[in-house]
Amino acid sequence: MAENHPVGFQWVMEARERGATIIHVDPRFTRTSAVADIHVPIRPGTDIAWLGGLIRHVLEEEAYFKEYVLAFTNAPVIVREDFRDTEDLDGLFSGWNAQEGKYHVDSWQYEGAGTIPAAGHKHLPADAGAGADAPDKRPATLQERDETLRHPRCVFQILRRHFSRYTPEMVEQICGVPRALFAKVAETLIRNSRRERTAAFCYAVGWTHHSVGVQYIRTASILQLLLGNMGRPGGGIIALRGHASIQGSTDIPTLFNILPGYLPMPTTKHGGTLAKYIQGNRSPTGWWSEFPKYIVSLLRAWFGDAATKENDYLWGELPRLTGDHSHMTTVADMADGKVPGYFVMGENPAVGSPNAGLQRKGLRNAKWVVVRDLAMIETAEFWKSAPEVQAGEVRPEDIQTEVFFFPAAAHTEKEGTFTNTQRLLQWREKAEEPPGNARSELHFVFHLGRRLIEKARASGKERDLLLRSLVWDYPTQGKLQEPSAEAVLAEINGYTWPDRNPVPGYAELKDDGSTACGCWIYSGCFSGGVNQTARRKPGREQSWVAPEWGWAWPANRRVLYNRASADLEGKPWSERKRLVWWDAAKRRWTGEDVPDIIADRDPAYRAPPGVEGLASIGGNTAFLMQSDGLGWLYAPTGLIDGPLPTHYEPLESVVKNALYGQQCNPTRLEYRRRDNRYHGAYDDPAYPFVLTTFRLTEHHTAGGMSRWLWWLCELQPEMFVEISPELARLRGITHGGWATVSTARGAIEARALVTARLRPLQIQGKTVHTIGVPWHWGTVGRSTGASGNELLALVADPNVSIMESKALTAHILPGRCDRGRHPSTLGPTPSPLEPGDPRRDLPQVGTKRPMPTQEP
Amino acid sequence: MPVRGRLPTIAGVSTLIGRLESWPLLRQLRRSDPCAVGDTAATERTRGLRARIRDAGKPVRSVCPYCAVGCGQKVYVKEGKIADIEGDEDSPISRGRLCPKGAASFQLVTGDHRIRDVLYRPPGGTQWDVLPLEKAMDMVADRVWRTREETWEDTAPNGERVKRTLGLAHLGGATLDNEENYLLKKLYTALGVVQVENQARI
């Protein structure tokens, strides 16, 4: 955090000044470790075992916050009788279907009650048992419970059994963390949690870069719920994300599987009618019972008067998903010549995406590519300066891709909002015009859209109906004809239809077409016709919550689930840690923050059995987005790879899974192609070391915003790989000398940085070395060097299609690189595909895994 | 000034003292400031220096474009050009601080790496050509239209209605504004483009 979010880290340092204990868990010793009280070096890819060990410790020592757990979590809820745990099936849960290569999730459900994942089904489209409004299921709130937590099938007991073998000895064997250090962390964490104190988890998104990434975060959530650290000041789990508006681009997604506000993209499983889509995604209970209002208001915002109740607000015309359409699938298809047109805006996949060689193969096999950026990046110059072009394997004359480069406006040359990592929208004013023909993306997309809508009007074809209907009347300003970003923000906020009066917030949205709203969670950001995101009341003139600086979604609420900061009666668990509370005199919730509960809902209110809609939200509901209002220690639905986190080794590992026969996540997304080879499952002598990637303070992701700046290049001038003195001795590598790192995808060369910051760990009786690789460099810019992403593979977490880049296996040798021909330049991939390594999966898992892409 | 063979005049002595006074080391010693942390090291020249933001007027309020912490920035503009970018001490997030990258954002926006022209590389080409902006926009619109026509699917191979194209794809958004992402998703969805992705998945 000190390295990648230095200014955010000032608050950690301030907490430390006030007596907080800082624990840093990281394979490398960094500037964060230097100021932490405890540094825990850990083998990359083993965090579920580590956190699972802490969960077991908290349960076995009965150190959990019992009143909180009983009040707000699903610990007492009974699970179906046919559920089987990984303890029973050697690393698999019940419901594995070898023919389809995936889980059927029915048996994971609560006894007799049907839950729906918050925000509907984004990855489990209407699978049987996924909770989709099956008529024989009672609402999630009608679950069976055992308040004594003794029932063998209650979540609490299932959790205990699931983690029973995650002992300190096992943690030591898997993670390489000595037992004494484990005990010290466990004791510190428990001492600083529960009623009077809170502990926070901060993670950078490297935690998501695993084939079990989602379950990493789930493990931390379970621990934080058990310790009573969710929804309370100084608690929570804070994702430290890496781009100025990466949160915004998830909320208002340039992502394949969601519409704005986390509404699922329609899939072929949703059928042809809006009613069926709503039925499959709306939860009868909890806040997501409001789902129809959000989708109808979105369709109204997009298609205006053309969207009517009679034509289902044009929902049936929306494009449909049929599977995984992530960037990895797209690029693999592009490399096979199936995707002719590609837009890349403010991103540099030729350097920054996994298997960079395959990314460039994709670009070479597109018909046309449009790149928009500030500087001439590798993705625009793949035909000229890529490693395979420099090596003479590919000639520019043979690359038939048309490439357009449009210069982009910088953040100071346009107005608009970024959403930071804590969900805060901040408006930026414009300081000057962009240089030359540089323009904002707003300008580009608006004027491109204008041209395409004209073509659609001329065509009269049925397929162009949505384009013809699009509301695209944003006013433009100045000689550059820049569209008004405020007008777009006003549409995102929402207004009444057709008179366009701003709505004050999402509670005012309707499902009858009388309101339009571009993103329901952002509704309120333009409340009263005032741009709330531009508020700049100095922090020192406000409370510590600083509610008048910018605007946070939802409803300017700064801490989500903050109802959990008060007990069942609405009184803060602790005066030291008070945040919101029930004011009995005024009969309203109040406090420092905007309370995360219906403002006048009496804490004593309990929903009558079977009631639906907002009336189902009791005064004791701390997690009102959940269909049962509870914090989920156990996830009965919403996940593809299991209701509980389970330690699986990375796809490529140096050791066998010490806990289960099942080596890897059985549901991982694999791309089996010759240009995306994998190593052996474990113990592969060709690749005996662990490789992990990381970022540097002085550079930014794929370097597009940093490798051209001489101030930054002077601070961090050259690509390097970091290894321990022990590994350097073992391989005969000298500090400052050349080294070559290789994986099955390729090899790169870099100077070796030999430091004690990386240390060998003892794992299952053997010494495990780790190689650290920064991934900022590429072939153009002021500072050039090899890209770490040449080494990585396309392999991903099945829930969110995020690649595994933080734990793989590699080799390192002294000297410069004789890279040989790159697998991505060897021509068409032969069929059939190479089979996987059978040691990764139990025999009953089978070899059939749904492939995200099929080659010709 | 002391002159050889004559006693220094009172005026000469005081000038000498004045000169010695202007010697920073002596000033430091006399004022017990051996490390020159006070103003003893200042010279006429340094006293005459002014901050480059002095005539810039009220700063434009902005936000750092690098990571997701969202540090406040004050952008100073002088004669229509950015004179400097500093941390915003009013921000309850950053309290005026910027990290090495944020502090370098002045160079990010003003540096000579910024491209000013639309560039085009034809199939098999070995160099960039410059294109007028409007013409390039027309060319891109034509290519989007043609590719969409060529790759449109009303139904998937199994007969299900899909109304889309898998021939077009987009990557990028985490460095863009919410308003930009909103229009991108809106336009792509209306076009039937589903392969829309950004760094949030990377």
Interface residues (C-beta under 8 A of the other chain):
Chain A: N4 H5 P6 V7 G8 Q10 L240 R241 G242 H243 A244 S245 I246 Q247 G248 S249 T250 D251 I252 P253 T254 L255 F256 L259 P260 M265 T268 G272 W302 E317 L318 P319 R320 L321 T322 H325 S326 H327 T330 D333 M334 K338 V339 P340 G341 Y342 F343 V344 M345 G346 E347 P349 G352 S353 P354 K367 W368 V370 R372 D373 L374 A375 M376 A380 W383 K384 P396 E397 D398 I399 Q400 T401 E402 V403 F404 F405 F406 P407 A410 H411 T412 E413 K414 G416 T417 F418 T419 N420 T421 Q422 L424 L425 Q426 W427 R428 E429 K430 A431 E432 P435 G436 N437 A438 R439 S440 E441 L442 F444 V445 F446 H447 L448 G449 R451 L452 K455 R463 L466 L467 S469 L470 P483 A485 V488 L489 E491 I492 G518 C519 Y522 A534 R536 K537 P538 G539 R540 Q542 A546 W549 T697 E698 H699 H700 T701 M705 S706 W708 L709 W710 W711 L712 L715 G781 R782 V800 S801 I802 M803
Chain B: V60 R61 S62 V63 C64 P65 Y66 C67 A68 V69 G70 C71 G72 V75 V77 G80 K81 I82 I85 E89 D90 S91 P92 I93 S94 R95 R97 L98 C99 P100 K101 G102 A103 A104 S105 Q107 L108 V109 G111 H113 R114 I115 R116 D117 V118 L119 Y120 R121 P122 P123 G124 G125 T126 W128 L131 P132 L133 A136 M137 D138 M139 V140 A141 R143 V144 W145 T147 E150 T151 W152 D154 A156 E160 R161 V162 K163 R164 T165 L166 G167 L168 A169 H170 L171 G172 G173 A174 T175 L176 D177 N178 E179 E180 N181 Y182 L183 L184 K185 K186 L187 T189 A190 L191 G192 V193 V194 Q195 V196 E197 N198 Q199 A200 R201 I202
